[in-house]
Amino acid sequence: MKDGKRPDPNVIHPVRGYDKEIYIKPSITRSNIIAGEFSYIADSDFDSHVTHHYEWNGDNLIIGKFCQIAAGVEFVMNGANHQMNAVSTYPFYTLEGWNMEPPAGADMPLKGDTVVGNDVWIGQNAVILPGVHIGDGAIIGADSVVGSNVEPYTIAAGNPVRVLRKRFDDEMIGLLLDFRWWDKSIEEIDSLIPVLTCSDIEKVRKYIREYLSERSE
């Protein structure tokens, strides 16, 4: 390990002397947010980036491992939605003095959990809307508004977000999804860094093919 130090997923500040980048998992204070090890955000706080997240809606924000979330990213949860199947969308029940009970769950446009896969890079000031699923290895451009699902290893950007291209061909994406480097031990991931950061994709393809083949025998 570098300088004799082992990466520690349980520390909040992974960069000594710098408080504007934190690991998400050890900083979480809410039970309805779940994050994998080594995912970070470029800020000193994560909870403030998750808005309209009320326990009574039953939705979770689930973030995988090794995600990179830039400054200004906002996860808008289901509590932001208003009733849309009536004449008015005004939420009388949330405000003092109005004689209205909360709508039935079936009358609200709840979209379930928001799920971010592993090794996902979300660019600065992107907004992730309720119920979106972003696949492993995807890249979300800065200032994007993500209201629809994004497939694994896809680059998407814009408002509304649209797919720009796949990062790799289908075979390579399949190999990476089988390889699941983020689930390996810290020691093995450390040894894989030359592979994970290699720009010669054909060399990486060959390595992963052989790796998976050896372990299937």
C-alpha positions in Angstrom: 0.0 0.0 0.0 1.2 3.6 -0.7 3.3 5.0 2.1 2.5 2.0 4.2 -1.1 3.1 4.6 -4.1 1.0 3.9 -7.3 2.6 2.4 -9.9 2.9 5.2 -13.5 3.1 4.1 -14.6 4.1 7.6 -12.8 7.4 7.8 -14.9 10.5 6.8 -12.0 12.5 5.3 -9.9 10.4 2.9 -7.5 13.2 2.1 -5.5 14.4 5.0 -6.0 18.1 5.8 -8.8 18.5 3.2 -12.4 18.7 4.4 -14.2 19.2 1.0 -14.2 15.6 0.1 -15.7 12.9 2.2 -16.5 9.2 2.1 -20.3 9.0 2.1 -20.9 5.8 4.0 -19.4 6.8 7.4 -21.0 10.2 7.2 -24.6 9.0 6.7 -27.1 9.9 9.5 -30.3 8.6 7.9 -31.5 5.0 7.8 -33.1 5.5 4.3 -29.7 6.2 2.7 -27.4 3.3 1.9 -24.0 3.7 0.4 -21.2 1.4 -0.5 -17.6 1.7 0.6 -15.2 4.3 -0.9 -17.9 6.3 -2.6 -17.2 10.0 -2.1 -18.7 13.4 -2.6 -16.8 16.6 -3.2 -18.2 18.4 -0.2 -18.0 18.4 3.6 -21.5 17.1 4.0 -23.7 14.5 2.1 -27.1 14.6 3.7 -27.8 18.2 2.5 -27.5 16.9 -1.1 -30.6 14.6 -0.6 -33.8 16.6 -0.6 -37.5 15.8 0.1 -36.5 12.5 1.7 -39.3 11.6 4.2 -39.4 8.3 5.9 -43.2 7.9 5.5 -42.7 7.6 1.7 -40.7 4.5 2.2 -38.1 5.3 -0.5 -34.4 4.7 -0.2 -31.4 6.3 -1.8 -29.0 3.4 -2.6 -25.4 4.2 -3.8 -22.9 1.5 -4.8 -19.2 1.4 -4.1 -16.4 3.6 -5.5 -18.8 6.3 -6.8 -17.5 9.8 -7.5 -20.0 12.5 -6.9 -19.1 16.1 -7.7 -20.0 19.3 -5.8 -23.6 20.6 -6.2 -25.2 17.3 -7.1 -28.7 16.9 -5.7 -30.8 13.7 -5.2 -34.4 14.7 -5.3 -36.5 12.1 -3.6 -40.2 11.1 -3.8 -41.3 13.6 -1.2 -40.9 16.4 -3.9 -43.8 14.9 -5.9 -47.3 16.4 -5.7 -50.7 14.7 -6.4 -51.3 14.9 -10.1 -54.6 13.0 -10.6 -56.7 15.8 -9.1 -57.7 19.3 -10.3 -55.1 21.0 -8.1 -51.5 19.9 -7.4 -51.4 22.1 -4.3 -50.3 20.2 -1.2 -52.8 21.6 1.3 -52.1 18.8 3.8 -48.4 19.9 4.3 -49.3 23.4 5.4 -50.8 24.7 8.6 -54.5 25.4 8.9 -55.8 23.6 5.8 -58.4 20.8 6.4 -56.9 18.1 4.3 -55.5 14.6 5.2 -52.5 13.3 3.3 -53.5 11.7 0.0 -53.5 7.9 -0.3 -50.2 6.4 -1.5 -51.9 5.2 -4.6 -52.8 8.8 -5.5 -49.2 10.0 -5.3 -46.7 9.6 -8.2 -44.2 7.7 -6.0 -41.4 6.1 -8.1 -39.6 3.9 -5.6 -36.0 3.8 -4.7 -33.3 5.8 -6.4 -30.4 3.5 -7.2 -26.8 4.5 -8.2 -24.6 1.5 -9.2 -20.9 1.1 -8.6 -18.0 3.2 -10.0 -20.5 5.8 -11.3 -19.2 9.4 -11.9 -21.8 12.1 -11.5 -20.7 15.6 -12.7 -21.1 18.9 -10.9 -24.6 20.2 -10.3 -26.4 17.3 -11.8 -29.9 16.6 -10.4 -31.1 13.0 -10.0 -34.9 12.7 -9.9 -36.9 10.2 -7.9 -36.8 6.5 -8.8 -34.0 6.8 -11.3 -31.6 3.8 -11.7 -28.1 4.6 -12.9 -26.1 1.5 -13.9 -22.5 0.5 -12.9 -19.8 2.5 -14.6 -22.1 5.2 -16.0 -21.0 8.8 -16.4 -23.5 11.6 -15.9 -22.5 15.0 -17.3 -22.4 18.2 -15.3 -25.6 20.2 -15.0 -27.7 17.2 -16.2 -31.2 16.5 -15.0 -31.6 12.7 -14.8 -35.3 11.7 -14.9 -34.9 8.3 -16.7 -32.7 5.3 -16.1 -29.2 5.2 -17.4 -27.7 1.8 -18.5 -24.3 0.5 -17.2 -21.2 2.0 -18.8 -23.1 4.7 -20.6 -22.3 8.4 -20.9 -25.4 10.6 -20.5 -25.8 14.3 -20.2 -28.3 17.1 -20.7 -31.6 18.4 -19.5 -33.4 16.1 -19.8 -30.6 13.6 -19.8 -29.9 11.7 -23.0 -27.5 9.0 -23.9 -24.4 10.3 -25.7 -22.7 6.9 -26.2 -21.7 3.7 -24.6 -18.2 3.8 -23.0 -17.3 0.3 -24.5 -18.7 -2.3 -26.8 -21.3 -4.8 -25.5 -18.8 -7.6 -25.0 -16.5 -5.4 -22.9 -19.4 -4.1 -20.8 -20.5 -7.7 -20.2 -17.0 -8.6 -19.1 -16.8 -5.7 -16.7 -20.2 -6.5 -15.2 -19.0 -10.1 -14.6 -15.6 -8.9 -13.3 -17.1 -6.6 -10.6 -13.8 -5.3 -9.5 -15.5 -3.2 -6.8 -16.5 -6.3 -4.8 -12.9 -7.6 -4.5 -10.7 -7.1 -1.4 -8.8 -3.9 -0.9 -5.6 -5.8 -1.5 -6.8 -7.2 -4.8 -8.2 -3.9 -6.0 -4.9 -2.3 -5.2 -3.1 -4.9 -7.3 -5.6 -4.3 -10.1 -5.0 -0.5 -10.4 -2.7 -0.9 -13.4 -5.5 -2.8 -15.1 -8.3 -0.4 -14.0 -6.4 2.7 -15.1 -5.0 1.3 -18.4 -6.1 3.1 -21.5 -5.3 0.1 -23.8 -8.8 -1.4 -23.7 -7.9 -4.4 -25.7 -5.2 -5.3 -23.2 -7.7 -4.9 -20.4 -10.2 -7.0 -22.3 -7.7 -9.8 -22.7 -6.8 -9.7 -19.0 -10.4 -9.8 -17.8 -11.2 -12.7 -20.2 -8.4 -14.7 -18.8 -9.2 -13.8 -15.2 -12.8 -14.9 -15.6 -11.9 -18.0 -17.5 -9.4 -19.2 -14.8 -12.0 -18.8 -12.1 -14.7 -20.7 -14.0 -12.6 -23.8 -14.5 
